[in-house]
């Protein structure tokens, strides 16, 4: 889900460059950083990002400057300066330090920069051209993310295949688990007094209850279904959020499988299964 896109533009006496960056994120968040006063570009960037992406933290930054020869004269707003000066003199009469020239000029609104005094039509036309550059940078970012996704796809499919193979191995051990429980209780019966009244029936009932509790066929069936669902999602992107949820379901079934395990072999398969699922979950965070 990481990526980078860049685009440049010029017009109406300005030049600018736009950089769009992306990092992993469970949901979509678009942030904008640009020159003061270009509020319309914030809305344009967020709208363009929402139409192109489903997940990730997107940051769009614009660096703009006037071209040579197009620099406007800096203007001092005399009315604002006069109001500040009046207030400062009143404070000085009460004992405050008299205002300095550089201090007054640093106050907000005293100096009007060129972008603050442009006429609305020029500003609107400039923002419209900049907005197209923002879209171009986001398109480049989308291409970068697609390229990353193309590299990740074989890795994700390999994890899914490994999960499928481990589930198949667990199915083979599941039957051995039933036999292990049967052998365990057979030895127990031979060690206890066989002629104790009702003992044999109680042992058989206990064995049946334990065998039912240790039955992992339901978990294996769900894991098999999840494997099929994961392959379908991989074939129909974007599916990152759904794969993220599915990886949690994979882990839930694997945890249950380990808790029900009655043999060392099945426990080993369950632990390996959890490791592969965790690797899948980590990589899914990179998928839109």
C-alpha positions in Angstrom: 0.0 0.0 0.0 3.1 2.2 0.0 3.8 4.3 -3.1 4.9 7.7 -4.5 3.7 9.9 -7.3 4.8 13.2 -8.6 3.6 15.7 -11.2 4.5 19.3 -12.1 2.6 22.2 -13.6 2.8 25.9 -14.6 0.4 28.6 -15.4 -1.0 32.1 -14.5 2.5 33.2 -13.5 3.2 30.3 -11.2 5.1 27.0 -11.2 4.4 24.1 -8.9 5.1 20.5 -8.1 2.8 18.0 -6.4 4.0 14.9 -4.5 1.6 12.2 -3.4 2.8 9.6 -0.9 1.1 6.6 0.6 1.7 4.3 3.7 -0.3 1.5 5.1 -3.6 2.2 6.8 -6.7 0.1 7.8 -9.0 2.8 6.3 -8.6 5.7 3.9 -7.2 9.0 5.1 -6.2 11.8 2.7 -4.1 14.7 4.0 -3.2 17.9 2.2 -0.3 20.3 2.6 -0.2 23.4 0.3 0.3 27.1 0.1 -1.7 29.4 2.4 -5.0 30.5 0.9 -5.4 27.6 -1.5 -8.3 26.0 0.5 -10.1 24.7 -2.6 -7.1 22.4 -3.3 -7.6 20.7 0.0 -11.1 19.7 -1.0 -10.0 18.7 -4.5 -7.2 16.5 -3.2 -9.4 14.7 -0.8 -12.1 14.1 -3.4 -9.6 12.8 -5.9 -8.0 10.5 -3.4 -11.3 9.1 -2.3 -12.2 8.2 -5.9 -8.9 6.4 -6.5 -8.1 4.5 -3.3 -9.9 2.4 -0.7 -7.2 2.1 2.0 -4.1 3.8 3.2 -2.8 7.1 4.5 -2.4 9.4 1.6 -0.4 12.7 1.9 -0.6 15.2 -0.9 1.9 18.1 -0.8 2.1 21.1 -3.2 5.2 23.4 -3.5 4.4 26.5 -5.5 6.2 29.7 -6.5 5.8 32.6 -8.9 7.8 32.5 -12.1 10.6 35.1 -12.7 9.1 38.4 -13.7 5.7 37.6 -12.2 6.6 38.6 -8.6 4.0 41.1 -7.3 4.9 43.9 -5.0 4.4 43.2 -1.3 1.8 45.5 0.2 1.2 46.7 3.7 -2.4 46.9 4.8 -2.4 50.3 6.4 -5.8 49.9 8.0 -4.8 46.8 9.8 -1.5 48.2 10.8 -3.2 51.3 12.3 -5.5 49.2 14.4 -2.6 47.2 15.7 -0.7 50.4 16.4 -3.5 52.0 18.3 -3.9 48.9 20.5 -0.2 48.7 21.1 0.0 52.4 22.1 -2.8 51.9 24.6 -1.0 49.0 26.2 2.2 51.1 26.2 0.4 53.7 28.3 -0.3 51.1 30.9 3.4 50.2 31.1 3.9 47.7 28.3 6.9 47.8 26.1 6.3 50.1 23.1 5.9 48.2 19.8 8.7 47.8 17.3 8.4 48.1 13.6 9.5 44.5 12.9 7.1 43.3 15.6 4.2 45.1 14.0 5.0 43.9 10.5 5.1 40.3 11.7 1.5 40.5 12.9 -1.1 38.7 10.9 -2.7 40.6 8.1 -0.3 43.6 8.1 1.7 42.3 5.1 -0.3 41.1 2.2 1.5 38.5 0.1 0.8 38.3 -3.7 -1.4 35.3 -3.3 -3.6 37.1 -0.8 -4.3 40.0 -3.1 -5.0 38.1 -6.3 -8.4 38.6 -7.8 -10.9 35.7 -7.3 -11.1 34.8 -11.0 -7.3 34.4 -11.3 -7.2 32.4 -8.1 -10.0 30.1 -9.3 -8.3 29.5 -12.7 -5.0 28.8 -11.0 -6.5 26.4 -8.5 -8.3 24.5 -11.3 -5.0 23.9 -13.1 -3.3 22.9 -9.9 -6.1 20.5 -9.2 -5.4 18.7 -12.4 -1.8 18.3 -11.4 -2.9 16.9 -8.1 -5.0 14.3 -10.0 -2.0 13.5 -12.1 0.2 12.9 -9.0 -2.5 10.7 -7.5 -2.7 8.7 -10.8 1.1 8.2 -10.6 0.7 7.1 -7.0 -2.0 4.6 -8.0 0.3 3.2 -10.6 3.1 2.8 -8.1 0.7 1.0 -5.7 -0.5 -1.3 -8.5 3.1 -2.2 -9.3 3.7 -3.1 -5.6 0.6 -5.1 -5.6 1.7 -7.1 -8.6 4.8 -8.0 -6.8 2.9 -9.0 -3.6 0.3 -11.1 -5.4 2.5 -14.2 -5.9 3.7 -14.0 -2.3 0.2 -13.9 -0.9 -0.9 -16.8 -3.1 2.1 -18.8 -1.9 1.0 -18.2 1.7 -2.6 -19.3 0.9 -1.2 -22.5 -0.8 0.9 -23.2 2.3 -2.1 -22.9 4.5 -4.0 -25.2 2.2 -1.2 -27.8 2.4 -1.1 -27.6 6.2 -4.9 -28.0 6.4 -4.5 -31.2 4.3 -1.8 -32.5 6.7 -4.0 -31.7 9.6 -6.9 -33.7 8.1 -4.6 -36.7 8.0 -3.6 -36.3 11.6 -7.2 -35.7 12.7 -8.0 -39.4 12.2 -4.8 -40.4 14.1 -6.0 -38.2 16.9 -9.2 -40.3 17.4 -7.1 -43.4 17.4 -4.7 -41.9 20.0 -7.6 -41.1 22.3 -9.0 -44.7 21.9 -5.6 -46.2 22.7 -5.2 -43.9 25.7 -8.5 -45.1 27.2 -7.8 -48.7 26.4 -4.6 -48.6 28.4 -6.5 -46.8 31.2 -9.1 -49.6 31.3 -6.4 -52.3 31.5 -4.7 -50.5 34.3 -7.9 -50.2 36.4 -9.9 -53.0 37.9 -11.9 -54.4 35.0 -14.5 -55.9 37.3 -15.4 -52.6 39.1 -19.2 -52.0 38.8 -20.0 -49.5 36.0 -16.4 -48.5 35.5 -16.3 -49.6 31.9 -19.4 -47.7 31.0 -18.1 -44.5 32.7 -14.7 -44.8 30.9 -16.5 -45.2 27.5 -18.6 -42.2 28.2 -15.6 -40.1 29.2 -13.8 -41.3 26.1 -16.7 -40.4 23.8 -17.0 -37.0 25.4 -13.3 -36.3 24.9 -13.3 -37.6 21.4 -16.2 -35.2 20.5 -14.4 -32.3 22.1 -11.2 -33.2 20.2 -13.0 -33.4 16.9 -11.4 -30.8 14.6 -13.3 -31.6 11.4 -15.4 -28.5 11.7 -12.4 -26.2 12.1 -10.7 -27.9 9.1 -13.8 -27.5 7.0 -13.9 -23.8 7.8 -10.2 -23.4 7.1 -10.7 -25.1 3.7 -13.6 -22.7 3.0 -11.5 -19.7 4.0 -8.8 -20.8 1.5 -11.3 -20.8 -1.3 -12.6 -17.4 -0.2 -9.1 -16.0 -0.1 -8.4 -17.1 -3.7 -11.6 -15.5 -4.9 -10.7 -12.2 -3.2 -7.2 -12.3 -4.8 -8.9 -12.6 -8.2 -11.2 -9.6 -7.6 -9.3 -6.6 -6.1 -9.4 -4.3 -4.3 -9.9 -6.8 -1.4 -7.4 -5.7 1.2 -9.9 -5.0 4.0 -11.7 -8.3 3.3 -8.4 -10.2 3.3 -7.5 -8.6 6.6 -10.8 -9.8 8.1 -10.3 -13.3 6.6 -6.8 -13.6 8.0 -8.3 -13.0 11.5 -10.8 -15.8 10.8 -7.9 -18.1 9.7 -6.2 -17.4 13.0 -9.3 -18.0 15.0 -9.7 -21.5 13.5 -6.0 -22.3 13.9 -6.1 -21.3 17.6 -9.1 -23.6 18.1 -7.3 -26.4 16.2 -4.3 -26.1 18.6 -6.5 -26.1 21.7 -8.3 -29.3 20.6 -5.1 -31.1 19.6 -4.4 -34.3 21.4 -1.3 -35.4 19.5 2.1 -33.8 19.2 1.9 -34.0 15.4 -1.3 -32.1 15.1 -0.1 -29.5 17.6 3.0 -29.0 15.4 0.9 -28.5 12.3 -1.3 -26.1 14.2 1.6 -24.0 15.3 3.1 -23.9 11.8 -0.3 -23.0 10.5 -0.5 -20.0 12.9 3.0 -18.9 11.8 2.0 -18.9 8.1 -1.3 -17.1 8.8 0.6 -14.4 10.7 2.9 -13.9 7.7 -0.2 -13.6 5.5 -1.8 -11.1 7.9 1.3 -8.9 7.9 1.5 -8.8 4.1 -2.2 -8.2 3.7 -1.6 -4.8 5.4 0.1 -3.8 2.2 -2.9 -4.6 0.1 -5.6 -2.1 -0.9 
